[in-house]
Amino acid sequence: MKINITSRHEKLTEGLRLSVEDKIKRVERYLGKIKEAHVILNFEKKGHTCEINLAAKGLKMSSKAVSRDMYNSIDGALEKLETQAKKHKDIRVGHHRGREVSPFKSVTHGIIPPTVVGEEFEIIQSRQYSAKPMSVEEAASQLAKSKDEFMVFYDAETGRTGVVYKRKDHHIGLIEPEY
């Protein structure tokens, strides 16, 4: 592995160089053989910056960390690189096993725990309001003005209950039940 260390505004000490080289080898266990690593250590009044760029087999990764102490900056940047390397390894291993392993957890994972059969649950009522007869456009404009995620309304045109909700793409969706 070829490691280039660039120090800006201060001379590179032997202890700092050895620390960087030892810690970069930790990332190698996740990526396999690392071809090249370029470490830039920038000493400034406001903070010490460590930027690390790695090139491994078919992969380039980089991370950056800033703190008051250069050793803490190096640890922070290497921690970010290790996280990236672990995700890459999980994806690579999952691909070879014939199943796709996503590095991202489900959006709903952890928000609402699954109910256990026989377990009692409590319904929490936050507020009440009357479903006023209005058009879909009126309901959408009221929802846009409020902080709520959805609104139930009585559609004056069809005579049915409907729901308007805020979508992730910042549009408003409509749910109309079939009877």
Rosetta blueprint (number, residue, H / E / L):
1 M L
2 K E
3 I E
4 N E
5 I E
6 T E
7 S E
8 R E
9 H L
10 E L
11 K L
12 L L
13 T L
14 E H
15 G H
16 L H
17 R H
18 L H
19 S H
20 V H
21 E H
22 D H
23 K H
24 I H
25 K H
26 R H
27 V H
28 E H
29 R H
30 Y H
31 L H
32 G L
33 K L
34 I E
35 K E
36 E E
37 A E
38 H E
39 V E
40 I E
41 L E
42 N E
43 F E
44 E L
45 K L
46 K L
47 G L
48 H E
49 T E
50 C E
51 E E
52 I E
53 N E
54 L E
55 A E
56 A E
57 K L
58 G L
59 L E
60 K E
61 M E
62 S E
63 S E
64 K E
65 A E
66 V E
67 S E
68 R L
69 D L
70 M H
71 Y H
72 N H
73 S H
74 I H
75 D H
76 G H
77 A H
78 L H
79 E H
80 K H
81 L H
82 E H
83 T H
84 Q H
85 A H
86 K H
87 K H
88 H H
89 K H
90 D H
91 I H
92 R H
93 V H
94 G H
95 H H
96 H H
97 R L
98 G L
99 R L
100 E L
101 V L
102 S L
103 P L
104 F L
105 K L
106 S L
107 V L
108 T L
109 H L
110 G L
111 I L
112 I L
113 P L
114 P L
115 T L
116 V L
117 V L
118 G L
119 E L
120 E L
121 F L
122 E L
123 I L
124 I L
125 Q L
126 S L
127 R L
128 Q L
129 Y L
130 S L
131 A L
132 K L
133 P E
134 M E
135 S L
136 V H
137 E H
138 E H
139 A H
140 A H
141 S H
142 Q H
143 L H
144 A H
145 K H
146 S L
147 K L
148 D L
149 E L
150 F E
151 M E
152 V E
153 F E
154 Y E
155 D E
156 A L
157 E L
158 T L
159 G L
160 R L
161 T E
162 G E
163 V E
164 V E
165 Y E
166 K E
167 R L
168 K L
169 D L
170 H L
171 H L
172 I E
173 G E
174 L E
175 I E
176 E L
177 P L
178 E L
179 Y L
